[in-house]
Amino acid sequence: MKKPSGKRVAVVGAGPAGLTVAYYLAREGHAVTIYDAMPEPGGMLRYGIPQYRLPKEILDKEIDIIRAMGVKFVGNTKVNRDVSLDYLRKHNDAVFLGIGAWRYSRIGCAGEDTSGVIGGIDFLTEAALNQQAAIGKRVAVIGGGNTAMDAARTAIRLGAEQVMVLYRRTREEMPAEDIEITEAEEEGVEFRFLLAPEEIISEGGQVAAIRMQK
């Protein structure tokens, strides 16, 4: 590490981008403080990638290295809610924004806002925070990417009796890594292809079924 530069930098977001920026800034001798909305640093590495794929013990060791370099971490702090962007600009020589992509893609079908329908990222975050999620016995996962595989395999680990992945194209066209698909199948996840969601049906205000178009 270089000698202290006397420069201060605020990093917003303690995910992969924020952690990387903080590491290299600290090496250059700058004083860095990372602000993050979540309780613990890591971003999607901690709250979006399940434990079985990325053990949090490994993540913590990486973060400890950055902390040992003098980087300060401020959790449970959201910009323009707990601290203003103007404040960060005023008290630092530079501000880096690495807030990530926490919003999931909407399906665009009727009934999507029914209680019991939850976005993949929101589901994985809830499972990471609370080690549980209100999913019931039967779970349908719409999509064929790695997030869908993570959601399906996490639902299995949370005790769901039946987990179905519903995908609009063929298996060969799924964007998820093949090893993720294979391991999901080995864990009991069912795959149904060439199906597109048409309507999510509710009973008593709670999701009860889903109508698919072949």
C-alpha positions as CSV (number, residue, x, y, z in Angstrom):
1,M,0.0,0.0,0.0
2,K,1.1,3.5,-0.8
3,K,1.5,6.3,1.8
4,P,-1.8,8.1,2.9
5,S,-2.8,10.5,0.1
6,G,-5.0,12.7,2.3
7,K,-7.9,12.1,-0.1
8,R,-11.2,10.7,1.1
9,V,-13.6,8.7,-1.0
10,A,-17.2,7.5,-0.3
11,V,-18.3,4.3,-1.9
12,V,-22.0,3.7,-2.1
13,G,-22.7,-0.1,-2.3
14,A,-20.8,-2.9,-0.7
15,G,-21.3,-5.4,-3.5
16,P,-18.7,-6.7,-6.0
17,A,-18.2,-3.2,-7.6
18,G,-17.9,-1.3,-4.4
19,L,-15.6,-3.8,-2.7
20,T,-13.3,-3.8,-5.8
21,V,-13.2,-0.1,-6.0
22,A,-12.5,0.2,-2.2
23,Y,-9.7,-2.3,-2.4
24,Y,-7.8,-0.5,-5.2
25,L,-8.4,3.0,-3.7
26,A,-7.1,1.8,-0.4
27,R,-3.9,0.4,-2.1
28,E,-3.4,3.9,-3.5
29,G,-3.4,5.4,0.0
30,H,-6.9,6.9,-0.1
31,A,-9.2,6.9,2.9
32,V,-12.4,4.9,1.9
33,T,-15.8,4.5,3.6
34,I,-18.3,2.2,2.1
35,Y,-22.0,2.8,2.8
36,D,-24.5,0.0,2.2
37,A,-28.3,-0.4,2.7
38,M,-28.0,-3.9,4.0
39,P,-26.8,-5.0,7.4
40,E,-23.7,-6.8,6.2
41,P,-21.4,-6.0,3.2
42,G,-21.3,-8.2,0.1
43,G,-24.3,-7.1,-1.9
44,M,-25.5,-9.8,-4.3
45,L,-22.6,-12.0,-3.2
46,R,-24.2,-12.3,0.2
47,Y,-27.9,-11.8,-0.4
48,G,-28.3,-13.0,-4.0
49,I,-26.1,-16.1,-4.3
50,P,-27.1,-19.0,-2.0
51,Q,-24.8,-20.4,0.6
52,Y,-24.3,-23.7,-1.3
53,R,-22.8,-21.8,-4.3
54,L,-20.8,-19.2,-2.4
55,P,-20.0,-20.0,1.3
56,K,-20.3,-16.8,3.3
57,E,-17.2,-17.8,5.3
58,I,-15.2,-17.3,2.1
59,L,-16.9,-13.9,1.4
60,D,-16.2,-12.8,5.0
61,K,-12.5,-13.6,4.6
62,E,-12.3,-11.5,1.5
63,I,-14.1,-8.6,3.1
64,D,-11.8,-8.8,6.2
65,I,-8.8,-8.3,3.9
66,I,-10.4,-5.0,2.7
67,R,-11.3,-4.0,6.2
68,A,-7.7,-4.7,7.4
69,M,-6.5,-2.2,4.7
70,G,-8.3,0.5,6.6
71,V,-11.6,0.7,4.7
72,K,-14.5,1.6,6.9
73,F,-18.0,-0.1,6.5
74,V,-21.3,1.6,7.4
75,G,-24.3,-0.7,7.1
76,N,-28.0,-0.2,7.3
77,T,-27.4,3.2,5.5
78,K,-29.3,4.1,2.4
79,V,-28.3,7.2,0.4
80,N,-31.0,9.9,0.4
81,R,-32.7,8.1,3.2
82,D,-30.1,8.0,6.0
83,V,-27.4,10.1,4.4
84,S,-27.7,12.5,1.5
85,L,-25.7,12.4,-1.7
86,D,-24.9,16.1,-1.2
87,Y,-23.4,15.3,2.3
88,L,-21.2,12.6,0.8
89,R,-20.0,15.0,-2.0
90,K,-19.3,17.8,0.5
91,H,-17.3,15.6,2.9
92,N,-15.3,13.6,0.3
93,D,-13.0,14.2,-2.6
94,A,-14.9,11.7,-4.7
95,V,-18.0,9.5,-4.5
96,F,-18.4,6.2,-6.3
97,L,-21.9,4.8,-6.8
98,G,-22.2,1.0,-7.1
99,I,-25.7,0.4,-6.0
100,G,-26.2,-2.7,-8.1
101,A,-29.3,-4.1,-9.8
102,W,-31.7,-5.2,-7.1
103,R,-35.0,-5.0,-9.1
104,Y,-36.2,-8.2,-10.7
105,S,-37.8,-8.4,-14.1
106,R,-41.6,-8.5,-14.2
107,I,-43.4,-11.3,-16.0
108,G,-46.0,-9.0,-17.6
109,C,-49.0,-11.3,-17.1
110,A,-52.4,-10.9,-15.4
111,G,-52.3,-11.5,-11.6
112,E,-48.6,-10.8,-11.2
113,D,-49.2,-8.7,-8.1
114,T,-51.1,-11.4,-6.3
115,S,-50.0,-12.2,-2.8
116,G,-47.6,-15.2,-2.9
117,V,-45.9,-14.0,-6.1
118,I,-42.4,-12.9,-5.3
119,G,-39.4,-11.9,-7.5
120,G,-36.4,-14.2,-7.6
121,I,-34.0,-11.6,-6.2
122,D,-36.5,-10.7,-3.4
123,F,-37.0,-14.4,-2.6
124,L,-33.2,-15.1,-2.4
125,T,-32.6,-12.0,-0.3
126,E,-35.4,-13.0,2.2
127,A,-34.0,-16.5,2.4
128,A,-30.5,-15.2,3.0
129,L,-31.6,-12.7,5.7
130,N,-34.1,-14.9,7.6
131,Q,-33.1,-18.5,6.5
132,Q,-36.7,-19.0,5.6
133,A,-39.4,-17.7,3.3
134,A,-43.2,-18.1,3.1
135,I,-43.4,-20.3,0.0
136,G,-45.8,-23.1,0.9
137,K,-45.6,-26.7,-0.3
138,R,-45.7,-26.2,-4.1
139,V,-43.5,-23.7,-5.8
140,A,-43.5,-22.6,-9.5
141,V,-40.4,-20.8,-10.7
142,I,-40.8,-18.9,-14.0
143,G,-37.6,-18.5,-16.0
144,G,-34.5,-20.4,-17.1
145,G,-31.5,-18.4,-15.9
146,N,-29.1,-18.9,-13.0
147,T,-31.4,-16.8,-10.7
148,A,-34.2,-19.2,-11.5
149,M,-32.0,-22.2,-10.7
150,D,-30.9,-20.6,-7.4
151,A,-34.6,-19.9,-6.5
152,A,-35.7,-23.4,-7.3
153,R,-32.8,-25.1,-5.4
154,T,-33.3,-22.7,-2.4
155,A,-37.0,-23.6,-2.3
156,I,-36.0,-27.3,-2.1
157,R,-33.7,-26.5,0.8
158,L,-36.5,-24.5,2.5
159,G,-38.7,-27.6,2.5
160,A,-40.9,-27.2,-0.5
161,E,-42.5,-30.6,-1.5
162,Q,-42.7,-29.8,-5.2
163,V,-40.7,-27.3,-7.2
164,M,-41.4,-26.7,-10.9
165,V,-39.3,-24.6,-13.3
166,L,-41.5,-23.3,-16.1
167,Y,-39.6,-22.1,-19.1
168,R,-40.9,-20.8,-22.5
169,R,-38.1,-22.3,-24.6
170,T,-36.3,-25.7,-24.7
171,R,-33.7,-26.9,-22.3
172,E,-31.0,-26.3,-24.8
173,E,-32.0,-22.7,-25.0
174,M,-31.9,-22.1,-21.2
175,P,-29.4,-19.4,-20.2
176,A,-28.5,-21.1,-16.9
177,E,-25.3,-23.0,-16.7
178,D,-25.8,-26.7,-17.6
179,I,-24.3,-27.8,-14.3
180,E,-26.9,-25.8,-12.4
181,I,-29.7,-27.4,-14.4
182,T,-28.3,-30.9,-13.9
183,E,-27.8,-30.4,-10.1
184,A,-31.3,-28.9,-9.8
185,E,-32.7,-32.1,-11.5
186,E,-30.7,-34.3,-9.1
187,E,-32.2,-32.4,-6.2
188,G,-35.8,-33.1,-7.4
189,V,-36.7,-29.9,-9.3
190,E,-39.1,-30.6,-12.1
191,F,-38.6,-28.9,-15.5
192,R,-41.4,-28.1,-17.9
193,F,-40.6,-26.5,-21.2
194,L,-42.3,-24.5,-24.0
195,L,-44.7,-22.8,-21.6
196,A,-45.3,-19.1,-21.2
197,P,-47.2,-17.6,-18.3
198,E,-50.7,-16.3,-19.2
199,E,-52.4,-15.7,-15.9
200,I,-51.7,-16.1,-12.2
201,I,-54.9,-17.2,-10.5
202,S,-55.8,-16.4,-7.0
203,E,-58.2,-17.7,-4.4
204,G,-59.0,-15.5,-1.4
205,G,-56.4,-13.0,-2.4
206,Q,-53.6,-15.7,-2.4
207,V,-52.0,-17.3,-5.4
208,A,-53.6,-20.7,-6.1
209,A,-52.6,-21.6,-9.7
210,I,-51.0,-20.4,-12.9
211,R,-52.3,-20.7,-16.4
212,M,-49.7,-21.3,-19.0
213,Q,-49.7,-21.1,-22.8
214,K,-48.1,-24.0,-24.6
